[in-house]
Structure formats: C-alpha cells, structure tokens
Amino acid sequence: LRIKGVTQQDIDEALLFLEDKAVKESQYNFLFVLFTKNRYYCTDMVSRAYESIQTEAGKQKYNLNRDLIAVTVNDLILSKNTYISYYVTTKNNVKHVYYIG
C-alpha cells in the first residue's frame, strides 16, 4: 500500500509523529470505534501520522480516513490517496503475485 504523491520529507514527518506518539503518550485503544485523542490502534496510528502533515498553506495534506469514522484497513485500501503496488507472473501454470515493498 502506497500513498500517492508522498515525498521522503512526508515520510520522515510521519515517522517523527509515530515515534513521538508511540514513545511518549500513546496507549493501545482496544475500543477502536471510539475516537480518543491519546489512544491509538494500528491503522489509526498510520492515518493520524499522515494527517498530521500539512501543506505550506497549513492545510492537511493527506486524508486516509475514507468514512470519517474509525480508520480501518478498508479505509486505507479504498482511500483516494493510496494505491497498491504489485505484479503477477505465471510459472508452471501457477500465478504468483508479488507485492512491491
């Protein structure tokens, strides 16, 4: 899963957000359907990291929360801001799918 238009600087900013939240304040949110400011679950953490990145005009650069409720794997996959990288090859009449990491 890739984010469209992401730059290395954006990735670095997202990582700083993740490191800060994971180390300093976050606790796992077992009630993931309820939004809590200082508790995160896996897809929520990724979404918030990218949502924290702003354009030069101060607007949110990425929105990975498609339905504006709980951020699920489906939100990340179906977001207009993401795409999946892969290729398929056939060997001995068996299809092999390789995801590009």
N, CA, C and O atoms as a Tinker XYZ file with bonds, in Angstrom:
   404  protein
     1  N      0.857000   -1.175000    0.000000    73     2
     2  CA     0.000000    0.000000    0.000000    64     1     3
     3  C      0.893000    1.223000    0.000000    63     2     4     5
     4  O      1.786000    1.345000    0.838000    81     3
     5  N      0.662000    2.110000   -0.914000    73     3     6
     6  CA     1.456000    3.329000   -1.049000    64     5     7
     7  C      0.538000    4.544000   -0.997000    63     6     8     9
     8  O     -0.649000    4.465000   -1.312000    81     7
     9  N      1.116000    5.663000   -0.595000    73     7    10
    10  CA     0.372000    6.913000   -0.550000    64     9    11
    11  C      0.759000    7.736000   -1.761000    63    10    12    13
    12  O      1.944000    7.958000   -2.012000    81    11
    13  N     -0.229000    8.188000   -2.510000    73    11    14
    14  CA     0.022000    8.954000   -3.728000    64    13    15
    15  C      0.706000   10.279000   -3.408000    63    14    16    17
    16  O      0.292000   11.008000   -2.506000    81    15
    17  N      1.753000   10.573000   -4.160000    73    15    18
    18  CA     2.426000   11.848000   -4.038000    64    17    19
    19  C      3.282000   12.027000   -2.803000    63    18    20    21
    20  O      3.758000   13.131000   -2.541000    81    19
    21  N      3.487000   10.976000   -2.045000    73    19    22
    22  CA     4.262000   11.098000   -0.812000    64    21    23
    23  C      5.726000   11.372000   -1.146000    63    22    24    25
    24  O      6.278000   10.803000   -2.088000    81    23
    25  N      6.331000   12.234000   -0.377000    73    23    26
    26  CA     7.745000   12.552000   -0.547000    64    25    27
    27  C      8.524000   11.966000    0.621000    63    26    28    29
    28  O      7.941000   11.554000    1.625000    81    27
    29  N      9.826000   11.932000    0.485000    73    27    30
    30  CA    10.650000   11.443000    1.588000    64    29    31
    31  C     10.476000   12.333000    2.813000    63    30    32    33
    32  O     10.482000   11.845000    3.943000    81    31
    33  N     10.323000   13.627000    2.594000    73    31    34
    34  CA    10.106000   14.549000    3.714000    64    33    35
    35  C      8.790000   14.214000    4.435000    63    34    36    37
    36  O      8.734000   14.251000    5.665000    81    35
    37  N      7.731000   13.888000    3.674000    73    35    38
    38  CA     6.455000   13.491000    4.283000    64    37    39
    39  C      6.614000   12.227000    5.109000    63    38    40    41
    40  O      6.086000   12.128000    6.217000    81    39
    41  N      7.342000   11.262000    4.566000    73    39    42
    42  CA     7.575000   10.009000    5.284000    64    41    43
    43  C      8.334000   10.288000    6.579000    63    42    44    45
    44  O      8.005000    9.739000    7.630000    81    43
    45  N      9.343000   11.137000    6.495000    73    43    46
    46  CA    10.107000   11.483000    7.691000    64    45    47
    47  C      9.230000   12.159000    8.738000    63    46    48    49
    48  O      9.356000   11.872000    9.929000    81    47
    49  N      8.339000   13.056000    8.306000    73    47    50
    50  CA     7.426000   13.726000    9.246000    64    49    51
    51  C      6.477000   12.727000    9.886000    63    50    52    53
    52  O      6.218000   12.792000   11.088000    81    51
    53  N      5.957000   11.798000    9.083000    73    51    54
    54  CA     5.061000   10.769000    9.620000    64    53    55
    55  C      5.797000    9.903000   10.641000    63    54    56    57
    56  O      5.243000    9.561000   11.686000    81    55
    57  N      7.030000    9.554000   10.340000    73    55    58
    58  CA     7.816000    8.739000   11.278000    64    57    59
    59  C      8.086000    9.482000   12.578000    63    58    60    61
    60  O      8.042000    8.884000   13.653000    81    59
    61  N      8.366000   10.781000   12.490000    73    59    62
    62  CA     8.558000   11.573000   13.709000    64    61    63
    63  C      7.295000   11.576000   14.555000    63    62    64    65
    64  O      7.360000   11.440000   15.777000    81    63
    65  N      6.146000   11.731000   13.907000    73    63    66
    66  CA     4.864000   11.686000   14.611000    64    65    67
    67  C      4.702000   10.334000   15.306000    63    66    68    69
    68  O      4.349000   10.273000   16.483000    81    67
    69  N      4.959000    9.262000   14.574000    73    67    70
    70  CA     4.805000    7.914000   15.126000    64    69    71
    71  C      5.748000    7.677000   16.297000    63    70    72    73
    72  O      5.340000    7.136000   17.325000    81    71
    73  N      6.999000    8.078000   16.148000    73    71    74
    74  CA     7.961000    7.894000   17.231000    64    73    75
    75  C      7.547000    8.681000   18.465000    63    74    76    77
    76  O      7.638000    8.182000   19.587000    81    75
    77  N      7.096000    9.904000   18.256000    73    75    78
    78  CA     6.679000   10.754000   19.369000    64    77    79
    79  C      5.475000   10.153000   20.094000    63    78    80    81
    80  O      5.475000   10.064000   21.322000    81    79
    81  N      4.471000    9.751000   19.361000    73    79    82
    82  CA     3.256000    9.214000   19.978000    64    81    83
    83  C      3.497000    7.846000   20.603000    63    82    84    85
    84  O      3.014000    7.567000   21.700000    81    83
    85  N      4.235000    7.004000   19.915000    73    83    86
    86  CA     4.455000    5.654000   20.427000    64    85    87
    87  C      5.297000    5.668000   21.693000    63    86    88    89
    88  O      5.064000    4.873000   22.604000    81    87
    89  N      6.259000    6.551000   21.755000    73    87    90
    90  CA     7.163000    6.575000   22.901000    64    89    91
    91  C      6.584000    7.383000   24.060000    63    90    92    93
    92  O      6.677000    6.957000   25.211000    81    91
    93  N      5.995000    8.530000   23.778000    73    91    94
    94  CA     5.622000    9.461000   24.834000    64    93    95
    95  C      4.246000    9.250000   25.448000    63    94    96    97
    96  O      4.118000    9.229000   26.672000    81    95
    97  N      3.218000    9.093000   24.626000    73    95    98
    98  CA     1.900000    9.217000   25.231000    64    97    99
    99  C      0.884000    8.144000   24.884000    63    98   100   101
   100  O     -0.126000    8.018000   25.577000    81    99
   101  N      1.111000    7.391000   23.865000    73    99   102
   102  CA     0.016000    6.543000   23.407000    64   101   103
   103  C     -0.142000    5.273000   24.219000    63   102   104   105
   104  O      0.811000    4.732000   24.779000    81   103
   105  N     -1.357000    4.834000   24.258000    73   103   106
   106  CA    -1.715000    3.535000   24.789000    64   105   107
   107  C     -2.617000    2.904000   23.756000    63   106   108   109
   108  O     -3.318000    3.602000   23.024000    81   107
   109  N     -2.603000    1.588000   23.694000    73   107   110
   110  CA    -3.410000    0.922000   22.677000    64   109   111
   111  C     -4.894000    1.144000   22.953000    63   110   112   113
   112  O     -5.350000    1.030000   24.090000    81   111
   113  N     -5.635000    1.460000   21.902000    73   111   114
   114  CA    -7.064000    1.712000   22.006000    64   113   115
   115  C     -7.824000    0.435000   21.643000    63   114   116   117
   116  O     -8.005000    0.138000   20.462000    81   115
   117  N     -8.262000   -0.307000   22.633000    73   115   118
   118  CA    -8.979000   -1.547000   22.386000    64   117   119
   119  C    -10.416000   -1.303000   21.935000    63   118   120   121
   120  O    -11.047000   -2.202000   21.379000    81   119
   121  N    -10.938000   -0.113000   22.164000    73   119   122
   122  CA   -12.282000    0.257000   21.704000    64   121   123
   123  C    -12.142000    1.144000   20.480000    63   122   124   125
   124  O    -12.539000    2.309000   20.495000    81   123
   125  N    -11.574000    0.583000   19.416000    73   123   126
   126  CA   -11.158000    1.394000   18.291000    64   125   127
   127  C    -12.276000    2.172000   17.612000    63   126   128   129
   128  O    -11.992000    3.121000   16.881000    81   127
   129  N    -13.520000    1.812000   17.822000    73   127   130
   130  CA   -14.603000    2.560000   17.191000    64   129   131
   131  C    -14.857000    3.890000   17.885000    63   130   132   133
   132  O    -15.551000    4.753000   17.347000    81   131
   133  N    -14.301000    4.055000   19.067000    73   131   134
   134  CA   -14.450000    5.315000   19.790000    64   133   135
   135  C    -13.172000    6.124000   19.639000    63   134   136   137
   136  O    -12.086000    5.648000   19.972000    81   135
   137  N    -13.300000    7.339000   19.141000    73   135   138
   138  CA   -12.141000    8.196000   18.956000    64   137   139
   139  C    -11.634000    8.668000   20.310000    63   138   140   141
   140  O    -12.400000    9.187000   21.122000    81   139
   141  N    -10.367000    8.490000   20.544000    73   139   142
   142  CA    -9.734000    9.048000   21.726000    64   141   143
   143  C     -8.459000    9.737000   21.287000    63   142   144   145
   144  O     -7.737000    9.234000   20.427000    81   143
   145  N     -8.188000   10.866000   21.868000    73   143   146
   146  CA    -7.067000   11.691000   21.436000    64   145   147
   147  C     -5.712000   11.032000   21.674000    63   146   148   149
   148  O     -4.830000   11.121000   20.820000    81   147
   149  N     -5.533000   10.383000   22.803000    73   147   150
   150  CA    -4.222000    9.855000   23.164000    64   149   151
   151  C     -4.129000    8.333000   23.145000    63   150   152   153
   152  O     -3.206000    7.752000   23.716000    81   151
   153  N     -5.074000    7.706000   22.496000    73   151   154
   154  CA    -5.023000    6.253000   22.354000    64   153   155
   155  C     -5.136000    5.932000   20.870000    63   154   156   157
   156  O     -5.902000    6.556000   20.136000    81   155
   157  N     -4.366000    4.955000   20.453000    73   155   158
   158  CA    -4.290000    4.628000   19.037000    64   157   159
   159  C     -4.383000    3.125000   18.834000    63   158   160   161
   160  O     -4.063000    2.349000   19.734000    81   159
   161  N     -4.811000    2.726000   17.675000    73   159   162
   162  CA    -4.687000    1.350000   17.213000    64   161   163
   163  C     -3.948000    1.420000   15.886000    63   162   164   165
   164  O     -3.746000    2.516000   15.363000    81   163
   165  N     -3.544000    0.306000   15.335000    73   163   166
   166  CA    -2.580000    0.272000   14.230000    64   165   167
   167  C     -2.941000    1.163000   13.037000    63   166   168   169
   168  O     -2.155000    2.042000   12.685000    81   167
   169  N     -4.092000    0.967000   12.409000    73   167   170
   170  CA    -4.443000    1.755000   11.229000    64   169   171
   171  C     -4.726000    3.209000   11.598000    63   170   172   173
   172  O     -4.480000    4.111000   10.797000    81   171
   173  N     -5.234000    3.437000   12.786000    73   171   174
   174  CA    -5.481000    4.791000   13.272000    64   173   175
   175  C     -4.163000    5.545000   13.428000    63   174   176   177
   176  O     -4.078000    6.726000   13.090000    81   175
   177  N     -3.147000    4.872000   13.934000    73   175   178
   178  CA    -1.837000    5.497000   14.132000    64   177   179
   179  C     -1.243000    5.920000   12.783000    63   178   180   181
   180  O     -0.726000    7.029000   12.654000    81   179
   181  N     -1.316000    5.054000   11.799000    73   179   182
   182  CA    -0.798000    5.380000   10.469000    64   181   183
   183  C     -1.578000    6.553000    9.873000    63   182   184   185
   184  O     -0.990000    7.494000    9.340000    81   183
   185  N     -2.886000    6.489000    9.968000    73   183   186
   186  CA    -3.728000    7.556000    9.431000    64   185   187
   187  C     -3.410000    8.898000   10.086000    63   186   188   189
   188  O     -3.247000    9.905000    9.396000    81   187
   189  N     -3.323000    8.913000   11.394000    73   187   190
   190  CA    -3.053000   10.181000   12.095000    64   189   191
   191  C     -1.654000   10.719000   11.789000    63   190   192   193
   192  O     -1.446000   11.931000   11.739000    81   191
   193  N     -0.710000    9.819000   11.588000    73   191   194
   194  CA     0.644000   10.265000   11.254000    64   193   195
   195  C      0.637000   11.042000    9.940000    63   194   196   197
   196  O      1.260000   12.099000    9.838000    81   195
   197  N     -0.059000   10.525000    8.947000    73   195   198
   198  CA    -0.108000   11.222000    7.659000    64   197   199
   199  C     -1.043000   12.430000    7.697000    63   198   200   201
   200  O     -0.815000   13.409000    6.986000    81   199
   201  N     -2.076000   12.373000    8.506000    73   199   202
   202  CA    -2.967000   13.528000    8.639000    64   201   203
   203  C     -2.282000   14.694000    9.343000    63   202   204   205
   204  O     -2.715000   15.838000    9.201000    81   203
   205  N     -1.222000   14.423000   10.098000    73   203   206
   206  CA    -0.511000   15.485000   10.801000    64   205   207
   207  C      0.352000   16.325000    9.851000    63   206   208   209
   208  O      0.790000   17.417000   10.214000    81   207
   209  N      0.594000   15.823000    8.651000    73   207   210
   210  CA     1.417000   16.535000    7.673000    64   209   211
   211  C      0.565000   17.604000    6.998000    63   210   212   213
   212  O     -0.556000   17.341000    6.562000    81   211
   213  N      1.110000   18.795000    6.923000    73   211   214
   214  CA     0.362000   19.908000    6.344000    64   213   215
   215  C      1.081000   20.464000    5.120000    63   214   216   217
   216  O      2.294000   20.316000    4.971000    81   215
   217  N      0.309000   21.104000    4.250000    73   215   218
   218  CA     0.874000   21.785000    3.094000    64   217   219
   219  C      1.503000   23.084000    3.560000    63   218   220   221
   220  O      1.374000   23.455000    4.727000    81   219
   221  N      2.176000   23.773000    2.667000    73   219   222
   222  CA     2.769000   25.067000    3.009000    64   221   223
   223  C      1.696000   26.074000    3.414000    63   222   224   225
   224  O      1.970000   26.999000    4.179000    81   223
   225  N      0.473000   25.898000    2.904000    73   223   226
   226  CA    -0.631000   26.791000    3.245000    64   225   227
   227  C     -1.281000   26.421000    4.580000    63   226   228   229
   228  O     -2.225000   27.080000    5.017000    81   227
   229  N     -0.771000   25.357000    5.233000    73   227   230
   230  CA    -1.295000   24.961000    6.540000    64   229   231
   231  C     -2.496000   24.045000    6.484000    63   230   232   233
   232  O     -3.160000   23.838000    7.500000    81   231
   233  N     -2.794000   23.484000    5.306000    73   231   234
   234  CA    -3.923000   22.556000    5.177000    64   233   235
   235  C     -3.424000   21.120000    5.294000    63   234   236   237
   236  O     -2.266000   20.819000    5.004000    81   235
   237  N     -4.316000   20.253000    5.720000    73   235   238
   238  CA    -3.994000   18.830000    5.847000    64   237   239
   239  C     -3.668000   18.278000    4.462000    63   238   240   241
   240  O     -4.447000   18.442000    3.524000    81   239
   241  N     -2.512000   17.623000    4.338000    73   239   242
   242  CA    -2.051000   17.147000    3.035000    64   241   243
   243  C     -2.658000   15.794000    2.651000    63   242   244   245
   244  O     -2.936000   15.547000    1.477000    81   243
   245  N     -2.863000   14.922000    3.638000    73   243   246
   246  CA    -3.369000   13.578000    3.362000    64   245   247
   247  C     -4.563000   13.267000    4.257000    63   246   248   249
   248  O     -4.592000   13.650000    5.426000    81   247
   249  N     -5.540000   12.572000    3.696000    73   247   250
   250  CA    -6.667000   12.065000    4.482000    64   249   251
   251  C     -6.867000   10.607000    4.088000    63   250   252   253
   252  O     -7.290000   10.307000    2.971000    81   251
   253  N     -6.563000    9.715000    5.005000    73   251   254
   254  CA    -6.685000    8.286000    4.735000    64   253   255
   255  C     -7.945000    7.690000    5.357000    63   254   256   257
   256  O     -8.226000    6.505000    5.179000    81   255
   257  N     -8.699000    8.504000    6.079000    73   255   258
   258  CA    -9.932000    8.043000    6.725000    64   257   259
   259  C    -11.103000    8.280000    5.780000    63   258   260   261
   260  O    -11.686000    9.364000    5.756000    81   259
   261  N    -11.438000    7.260000    5.006000    73   259   262
   262  CA   -12.422000    7.375000    3.940000    64   261   263
   263  C    -13.831000    7.669000    4.446000    63   262   264   265
   264  O    -14.548000    8.465000    3.840000    81   263
   265  N    -14.239000    7.039000    5.547000    73   263   266
   266  CA   -15.617000    7.191000    6.009000    64   265   267
   267  C    -15.759000    8.130000    7.205000    63   266   268   269
   268  O    -16.866000    8.334000    7.704000    81   267
   269  N    -14.662000    8.695000    7.661000    73   267   270
   270  CA   -14.630000    9.658000    8.767000    64   269   271
   271  C    -15.133000    9.090000   10.089000    63   270   272   273
   272  O    -15.531000    9.833000   10.986000    81   271
   273  N    -15.109000    7.756000   10.198000    73   271   274
   274  CA   -15.459000    7.119000   11.474000    64   273   275
   275  C    -14.172000    6.490000   11.982000    63   274   276   277
   276  O    -13.174000    7.194000   12.133000    81   275
   277  N    -14.159000    5.220000   12.243000    73   275   278
   278  CA   -12.944000    4.525000   12.663000    64   277   279
   279  C    -12.112000    4.216000   11.422000    63   278   280   281
   280  O    -12.654000    3.808000   10.394000    81   279
   281  N    -10.815000    4.406000   11.514000    73   279   282
   282  CA    -9.935000    4.118000   10.380000    64   281   283
   283  C     -9.648000    2.622000   10.363000    63   282   284   285
   284  O     -9.018000    2.082000   11.273000    81   283
   285  N    -10.119000    1.974000    9.321000    73   283   286
   286  CA    -9.929000    0.533000    9.182000    64   285   287
   287  C     -8.976000    0.252000    8.026000    63   286   288   289
   288  O     -8.591000    1.163000    7.292000    81   287
   289  N     -8.605000   -0.997000    7.873000    73   287   290
   290  CA    -7.777000   -1.391000    6.734000    64   289   291
   291  C     -8.499000   -1.049000    5.437000    63   290   292   293
   292  O     -7.872000   -0.622000    4.468000    81   291
   293  N     -9.816000   -1.236000    5.418000    73   291   294
   294  CA   -10.578000   -0.884000    4.217000    64   293   295
   295  C    -10.456000    0.590000    3.882000    63   294   296   297
   296  O    -10.352000    0.946000    2.708000    81   295
   297  N    -10.466000    1.459000    4.889000    73   295   298
   298  CA   -10.277000    2.885000    4.643000    64   297   299
   299  C     -8.936000    3.141000    3.959000    63   298   300   301
   300  O     -8.854000    3.903000    2.996000    81   299
   301  N     -7.896000    2.502000    4.465000    73   299   302
   302  CA    -6.575000    2.711000    3.894000    64   301   303
   303  C     -6.496000    2.199000    2.460000    63   302   304   305
   304  O     -5.916000    2.851000    1.592000    81   303
   305  N     -7.075000    1.042000    2.220000    73   303   306
   306  CA    -7.040000    0.456000    0.878000    64   305   307
   307  C     -7.899000    1.246000   -0.100000    63   306   308   309
   308  O     -7.492000    1.464000   -1.241000    81   307
   309  N     -9.086000    1.679000    0.332000    73   307   310
   310  CA   -10.023000    2.346000   -0.565000    64   309   311
   311  C     -9.857000    3.863000   -0.634000    63   310   312   313
   312  O    -10.558000    4.528000   -1.397000    81   311
   313  N     -8.955000    4.401000    0.139000    73   311   314
   314  CA    -8.717000    5.843000    0.126000    64   313   315
   315  C     -8.294000    6.294000   -1.272000    63   314   316   317
   316  O     -7.581000    5.574000   -1.972000    81   315
   317  N     -8.727000    7.469000   -1.669000    73   315   318
   318  CA    -8.303000    8.043000   -2.947000    64   317   319
   319  C     -6.844000    8.474000   -2.899000    63   318   320   321
   320  O     -6.264000    8.826000   -3.926000    81   319
   321  N     -6.249000    8.447000   -1.711000    73   319   322
   322  CA    -4.855000    8.857000   -1.541000    64   321   323
   323  C     -3.881000    7.687000   -1.504000    63   322   324   325
   324  O     -2.694000    7.891000   -1.251000    81   323
   325  N     -4.355000    6.460000   -1.752000    73   323   326
   326  CA    -3.467000    5.301000   -1.700000    64   325   327
   327  C     -3.608000    4.439000   -2.949000    63   326   328   329
   328  O     -4.583000    4.542000   -3.693000    81   327
   329  N     -2.619000    3.595000   -3.156000    73   327   330
   330  CA    -2.669000    2.595000   -4.214000    64   329   331
   331  C     -1.839000    1.389000   -3.779000    63   330   332   333
   332  O     -1.018000    1.492000   -2.868000    81   331
   333  N     -2.055000    0.249000   -4.433000    73   331   334
   334  CA    -1.334000   -0.977000   -4.112000    64   333   335
   335  C     -0.365000   -1.274000   -5.244000    63   334   336   337
   336  O     -0.743000   -1.230000   -6.414000    81   335
   337  N      0.879000   -1.575000   -4.904000    73   335   338
   338  CA     1.899000   -1.912000   -5.896000    64   337   339
   339  C      2.115000   -3.419000   -5.901000    63   338   340   341
   340  O      2.423000   -4.017000   -4.870000    81   339
   341  N      1.949000   -4.026000   -7.074000    73   339   342
   342  CA     2.192000   -5.455000   -7.193000    64   341   343
   343  C      2.370000   -5.832000   -8.658000    63   342   344   345
   344  O      2.060000   -5.046000   -9.553000    81   343
   345  N      2.869000   -7.031000   -8.891000    73   343   346
   346  CA     2.876000   -7.572000  -10.235000    64   345   347
   347  C      2.614000   -9.069000  -10.162000    63   346   348   349
   348  O      2.841000   -9.701000   -9.130000    81   347
   349  N      2.132000   -9.628000  -11.270000    73   347   350
   350  CA     1.755000  -11.039000  -11.330000    64   349   351
   351  C      2.575000  -11.708000  -12.431000    63   350   352   353
   352  O      2.770000  -11.147000  -13.509000    81   351
   353  N      3.043000  -12.897000  -12.143000    73   351   354
   354  CA     3.747000  -13.692000  -13.140000    64   353   355
   355  C      3.234000  -15.130000  -13.054000    63   354   356   357
   356  O      2.768000  -15.568000  -12.002000    81   355
   357  N      3.322000  -15.842000  -14.141000    73   355   358
   358  CA     2.888000  -17.237000  -14.162000    64   357   359
   359  C      4.088000  -18.137000  -14.409000    63   358   360   361
   360  O      4.839000  -17.944000  -15.365000    81   359
   361  N      4.261000  -19.129000  -13.530000    73   359   362
   362  CA     5.321000  -20.125000  -13.669000    64   361   363
   363  C      4.693000  -21.497000  -13.513000    63   362   364   365
   364  O      4.026000  -21.773000  -12.516000    81   363
   365  N      4.903000  -22.339000  -14.483000    73   363   366
   366  CA     4.346000  -23.700000  -14.462000    64   365   367
   367  C      2.835000  -23.675000  -14.251000    63   366   368   369
   368  O      2.304000  -24.460000  -13.464000    81   367
   369  N      2.148000  -22.788000  -14.941000    73   367   370
   370  CA     0.688000  -22.633000  -14.875000    64   369   371
   371  C      0.175000  -22.224000  -13.498000    63   370   372   373
   372  O     -0.999000  -22.426000  -13.188000    81   371
   373  N      1.045000  -21.652000  -12.672000    73   371   374
   374  CA     0.654000  -21.144000  -11.355000    64   373   375
   375  C      0.927000  -19.646000  -11.324000    63   374   376   377
   376  O      2.031000  -19.191000  -11.623000    81   375
   377  N     -0.092000  -18.899000  -10.960000    73   375   378
   378  CA     0.086000  -17.442000  -10.857000    64   377   379
   379  C      0.744000  -17.093000   -9.538000    63   378   380   381
   380  O      0.366000  -17.603000   -8.483000    81   379
   381  N      1.730000  -16.219000   -9.610000    73   379   382
   382  CA     2.428000  -15.723000   -8.430000    64   381   383
   383  C      2.245000  -14.221000   -8.361000    63   382   384   385
   384  O      2.497000  -13.514000   -9.337000    81   383
   385  N      1.809000  -13.734000   -7.219000    73   383   386
   386  CA     1.602000  -12.305000   -7.021000    64   385   387
   387  C      2.704000  -11.790000   -6.125000    63   386   388   389
   388  O      2.908000  -12.304000   -5.025000    81   387
   389  N      3.413000  -10.780000   -6.587000    73   387   390
   390  CA     4.486000  -10.170000   -5.816000    64   389   391
   391  C      4.112000   -8.747000   -5.494000    63   390   392   393
   392  O      3.802000   -7.955000   -6.384000    81   391
   393  N      4.141000   -8.430000   -4.232000    73   391   394
   394  CA     3.870000   -7.081000   -3.791000    64   393   395
   395  C      5.185000   -6.323000   -3.672000    63   394   396   397
   396  O      6.138000   -6.800000   -3.057000    81   395
   397  N      5.222000   -5.154000   -4.260000    73   395   398
   398  CA     6.439000   -4.372000   -4.278000    64   397   399
   399  C      6.512000   -3.575000   -2.994000    63   398   400   401
   400  O      5.639000   -2.750000   -2.724000    81   399
   401  N      7.534000   -3.809000   -2.208000    73   399   402
   402  CA     7.674000   -3.170000   -0.923000    64   401   403
   403  C      8.551000   -1.958000   -0.932000    63   402   404
   404  O      8.745000   -1.329000    0.108000    81   403
